[in-house]
Amino acid sequence: MRTPELQQSERIAIARLLALLELLPTALDKELAPVGLTSFEYTLLEALSEAEHHRLRLSALASRTNATLARLSRVVTGLERKDLVRRVPCSEDGRAINAVLTEAGLALLAEARPLNTEALRARVLDGLDADGVDQLASLTYAILSKLDPECRMAVVAEGARECAADPVA
């Protein structure tokens, strides 16, 4: 049985989503350039700042940032060169490595946070009212829950009731 072609409205919705996925990281990168971070590096530093003792296993950090271990390792290496992150052996598992946010990383994150917030407001949120923000959250959650049914990413897992990995589901 042949799958029907996408309708015009569906093609427009997908084209707009793909454009958003392409343009938003580039726009955020430009806004964060004055502090020497990319939007992905900011996301990584933020994930570490929210973790207990500002440390996460590299595999957990990759999951939280939706990165492959290879990409994450390259980015962590760059952040190590800037003294923003360091790698340390995991005390619970000698085979694993943790990424730890340094004091310099915390300080740069604090400096970058207002730039990131301003960029997100200007590029995304200011064009939406409260209902629009709720709709954006619902729509993106619906898509993300299909892309990440095991809820590996924290933004999908938080508040999720239907994740395959959720024992309550």
Secondary structure, DSSP 4 states (H G I P E B T S, - for coil): -PPPPPPHHHHHHHHHHHHHHHHHHHHHHHHHGGGT--HHHHHHHHHHHHSGGGEEEHHHHHHHHT--HHHHHHHHHHHHHTTSEEEEE-SS-TT-EEEEE-HHHHHHHHHHHHHHHHHHHHHTGGG--HHHHHHHHHHHHHHHHHH-TT--SHHHHTT-SS-TT-TT-
